């Protein structure tokens, strides 16, 4: 997940975990069946493909005994990981291309709510789970709206509230939006508010809604630039995600190229345009499991756009930005004892270095899992080494250690994996997976994992 907020703050936590949320080893359909039989709801956790730290943060919340007890009473829970076929299907269907989402369903498969992100705070998951249950009445409302529209299918005034309700519940709007725009009078497309309404649903490139929305491009631009910048960015990002997912589902290379061109056009800087184009095609080839093309694009992309970035410059910028934020942050005075007080500052801060670390680590890991070619593995090793120069995380150290081991540098691999275990433990996260890899390394096993 590329938009991650890191909190720089002093947190005092006192908690003892006696239980952990039990995730069922069931498919989505089997989990729904079990939820129906037991009169429960279904929670589906989609692990992040791009942010292993986000998954570890969620682990901490799911280890909370109160959360485990409250969710077990009302929910069947499953957790899907990148690489699983069902993870791919659900991330595409529910517009979560990188995962990092928790979906809440009624036992009939209707989506009641979702939480985009992860947190170590168990209460957040409990609140989202309850909010989804409370939303069940909204599902009844949407059935009523759907029924009314089906009885009068050409009534535009019935489609608008249905579109809005489906959007509110994170349900697909694409087909209904196409129906809506084809029923609109021609002069409706002269209205800025109507064009903005259509755009707010992020129509897939090449769809009826997209074509009619941009038919008069000058007029569209006038309406478009009356929207604020964050809204425009959000809409464009959703269009890119939805269209790329469709291209992957259909294995449509022409559509993939079209979305890459569109993504490129949303940037003004030449380098950013080139990077966006390459990134979207690379993601397409990865999505359709075209390993050869993915590897070729990845080598060029990461060597050209990330390995040329100066680490020291990024770390210096992060340090300056952090200090600037802390200097202007509000202070809280906390009474700790009868005669002692603590002054605390809390700021939301996203270090650029961690973003680059994550991108390079993901690339290195993909090569590690895809190939045994020594030249490619050494390329990935260089990416991994640079990732840890930007920022050391337990996952980036683990990737580095595995690549060292796979390229024959076993003593260095053991040292790096030992560091990964120590950092994971220091942060209070489970170390079992790393412990097993370290034991296999020390035993000198030829294969330390399934790769």
N, C-alpha and C positions, 0 to 999 in steps of 0.2 A: 504494500500500500504506500503510495508515494506521498500522500498528504497526511503525515503523522505529526501529531503535536506531542512534544515532550515537555513535561513539567519540571522546572527547576525549583524545588521546594524542599523544606524539611518536613518529613512525614513521620509521625510517631504512631506505630501500629502495634497493637497488642491483641493477638488472636491465636487460638489453638485449633488446628483442624483435626477432627476425628474421623471424617468421612469425606468421600470424594464423589462427585456426580458420576453416575454410571451411564456410559454411552452404550447403547445396544448395537450389536454387530448385525444390523438389518439393512436391507434396501429401503428406499423411500416408500415403495408400495407396501412392503411387509410391515414397516413401522406404522403406516397409516392403518393397516388392518388391525394391528395390535392395539393402537390407540382407540379404534372404534370398539373393539371387543371390551376393553377395560374402561371405556367411557372417559378417555383422556384426550388431551391435545398433543400435538407433535412439535418438538423443537429440533431444527436442523442447523447445526453449526457448520459453516463453510470456512474451513481454514484458509488463511491467506497464502497465496502463491508467492507474493513479493515481499512479505514481511514476517519472517519467522519469529521475530521478537514479539509481534502482535499475537501470534499463536501462544507464545510463552506467557504473555500477560494474561490471556484468557485462561490458561492452565491454572494460574494462581487463583482466579475467581472461582473456577469450577472445583477447586479443592476445598472450598468453604463448606463446612458441614450443614449450616443452616440453609444455604442455597440448595445443596443436594437434597435435603429433606423436603423443602417447599416445592421444588420442581418435580421431584419423584411422585408427589401426591397428585399432581395435575398433568404431568407431561411424560410422554415417551421421548427420549432424547437420542439422536444419532449425530455423529460427527464425521464429516466427509473431508478427505484430504486431497490436495492437488495430485493429479496422476490417476485418480480413480475415475472410471468412466462416468459414474453418477455425479461426481463433483463437477465434471465438465458439463454434463447435461444441465444440471441445476444452475450453475453460474451463468450459463447462456440464457436459460429460460427466464431467470429472475434478474437479469441484467446486473450481475456481479462478477465481471470478467476476471477479477483478481481474487475473488473470494472475499474474505474479511467481512463476513455478514452472518447474522443469525436470523433465521426465518422461523416464524411461528404459524402453525397451521391448525385448522379445525380437522377433526378426524375424517371429514369428507374431502380433504385436500385443498380447501379454500384457504388462501393466505390471509391471515388475520393481522399480521404485523411483521416488522423487521427492524433489526438494529444494525446499522452500518458502522462497523468498527469493533474494537475490542477494548476491554478494560480489566484491571485487576480488582475492581470494586464489585463484589458479588451482588450488592444491592441493586446495581444498575441492571443486571440480567434479571433479577427478580422483578423489578419494576417493569421492564420491557415485556416479560412474560405475562404479568398481570394486565398490562395495557392491551396486549393482544387479545386476551380473554374478554376484556371490556369492549373491544372492537367488534365482537361477534354480532352485536346489534347492528353495526354498520353493514355487515354482510347481508343481514336480512333486508336492510334498506336498499342495497345494491341489487338484490334479487327483485325487489319491488320495482326499482327503476328500469331494470332490464325487461321485466315483464311488460311494463307500460310501453316501452319503446317497441318491443316486438309486436305489439298489437297495433302500433301506428308508426311503422318503420320509416316513413318519410317525414316525420315530424321533427324538425331540427331542434326545436325547443326541448325535446325529450332527450336528445343525444348529448347536449352540452352538460347537463348535470351528471349524466352517466359517465361521460369522459372524465369529469373532475373527480367523481367518486372512485373510479377505477385507478386514477392516478394517485389519489390519496392512499389507497390500499396497495399500492405497488403492483397492480395488475396491468397486464399488457393493454395498451390503447391503440396499437398500430392499425389493426384492421378496422376498428370502429372509427378511427380518425380519417382513414381513407373514405369510408362511407359518408362521414360528415362533410368533408370538403366537396365531394361530388354532388351533394344535395344543396350546397350553398348557391344562392343567386350569384351571377357573374359580378354584379356590382359590389358584392360583399368583400371582394378581394381588393377594393379601393380603400377599405377601412383599415387604419393603422391598428386599432384595437383587435380587429378580427385576425389580422396577420400575426399579431403578437400572441393571440390566444392559440393559434395553430402552432406557432413556433415553440410555445411553452411545453408542448408534448414531444419535442425533439424527434420529428419524423425521420424515419430511415431514409438515407439517400436513395433516390430512384423510385421512391414510393409515390403514389398519387398525391398524397399530402405534400410531400417535398416538392414535386414538380409544380403544383398549383401555387404553393407558397412563394416560390422564386420565379414564377412566370414573368412578372413585371419586376425585373431585378432592381431597377432604380427605386421603385415604390417600396419594395421589400427592404432595401437598405435604409430608407427613411424611417420605416417602422422599427427596424432592427436596432438602429443606433439611438433610438429613444429609450431602449432598455438599458439598465445600468450594467456596468462591466461584469460584476460577479455573476449576474443572471446570464449574460451572453456566454461567458466562459462555461458555466454549468450546462447550458443547453448544447453548446458545441461538443463538450466532452461526452455528453450522453449520446448525441448523434454519432460520434465516432465509435463509441463503445458498441452501440446497438448495431450499427452497420457492419462493423468488423465481425461481430458475433454472427450476423447473418451470412456474411461471406464465408466464414469458417464452417457453419452448418451446411451451406450449399456447396462448399468447396469451389467458390466462384472467384477465380483470380482477378477477373475484370473488375468485380465489385471491390475486391481488396485494394486494387490499384486506385480505384476511384476514391475510396475512403482515405487512402494514404495522401492523395493529392489534396483532398479537402482538409485533412489535418494539417498538412503543410501550409495551406492558405490561411490558416488561423493565426500564423506567426508573421511577424514583420521583419525579424532579423533573419538574414540569409542562412546563417549556420543553424538556427533553430528550425527553419523550414526544412532544410536538408535532413536534419536529425529526426524531425517528426515523420517525414516521409519514410525514411529507412526503418524507424522503429515500428511503424504500423505494418509494413510488409514483413518485417522480421517476426512480429507477433502473429501474423496470419500464417506463415509457414510453420511456426511452432504449434499453432492451434490445429493445423491439419496433419501434424506429425510428419511433415516433409523435412526429415532430419538433415539431408544434404543441403537443401537451400537455406534452412535455418542456420546451419553452421557457417555457411559462406557469408550470409548477411550479418551474423553475429560477430564474426571475426572483424569485418570491416567496421561495423557500428561501434563496438567497444574500443577497438584500437584507435579509431579516428576521433570519436567524440568524448571518450572518458579517460583513456590512458594519456591523453595530451594535457589534461587538466593538472595544474600545479597544486599539489597537496598543501604545501605551506601557505599558499595564498588563500585557500579555502578555510584552513584552520584559523588563520589570522582574522579573516572576515567574520567567522563564527564567534570568535572571542570578542571582537569589537561589538558585534550585534548583541551578544549576551550581556555584556557590561552596560551597554546603552539601555537595554530593557530593564535591567536590575536598578539602574540609577533612577529611572522614572517610575518604578513600580511602587504601589502603595504598600505601606508596612502594617503588619498586624502585631499587636503586643499581647502575648499569651502569658498568663500567670501560671508558673510551674509549681511554686511552693508559696508558703506564706510570705516570704520576703524576696522571692526571686521571680523575674520576668524574662521572657524570651521574645526578641523581636524577629519577625519572620517576613520574608518577601516571597511572593509566588508569582511566577510569570509563565505564560505559554510561549514556548520557544521551539522552533524546528531547525536544528542545525543542518546546514547544507551538507556537511561532511557525512552525516549518517545517511543521507539520501544517496550520495555517491557510493558509499560502502555497500548499501543494499543492492544497488544496480549491479555493481561489479561482482558481488557475492552470488547473486542470482545467476549471472552469466557463467561464472566459474562452476557453480553447482550443476547447471544444465549440461555443460560439457563433461563434467565428471560422471554424470549418470547416462550420457548418450554414447560415449566413445571410449575406446582403448588405444586410440592412435596417439603415439608418444608426442608427436609434434603439437597436436591439438591440446593434449593434457598439459604440456609445458606452457602453451599460450594461456590456458585457464589458470595455471599456477601463478603466472605473472599478474593476471587480473586479481586473483585472490590475495596475493601479497600486497598489491596496491590498495585493495579494499581495507585491509587491516592497517594500512598507513593512514587512511582517512579516519577510521574509527574501529576499535576492537570490540566485537560482540562475541558471545559464546558461539553463535552460529557461524560467524565469519571465520573464527579460529578453527572450528570443527571442519569447515569446508577446506581451509588451508591444510589442516593436518591430513585429511583424507587424500588430497591431491599430492601432498608430499609422499605419503605412503605408496600411492599408486604409481608414482614416478621413481620409486626406489630409494627415497631419502627417509628411511624408516626411523632413525634416531631423532631426526628433526621433527618427524611426524608425531612421535610419542611426546616430545616436549610441547608441541603445539596443542595436542589433544589434552594433555594434562592442564595446560593453561585454560583451555575451554571449560573443562570440568570445574576448575577452581572459580572461574568467573561466574559460571552458572549457579554454583552453590552460594557464592557471595550474594547474588541477587535474590536468593531464596526460591529459585526455580528447580524443578525436578532434574536430576542428573543421570537418570537410569540409562537413557539412550547413549549418552556420551560415555558413560562408564563401560558399557558393553563394547563400544568401538575401541576404547583404550585397552581393555583386556585382550581383545583380539589382536591389536597391534603388538602388545607386549608378548603375546604367545607366538608371534611371527606368522600368523595365518596368511595364506596367499590371498584369500578373500575376506575382508573384514565386514562386508555388508553385501547386499544383493547386487551391487553394481561392480 
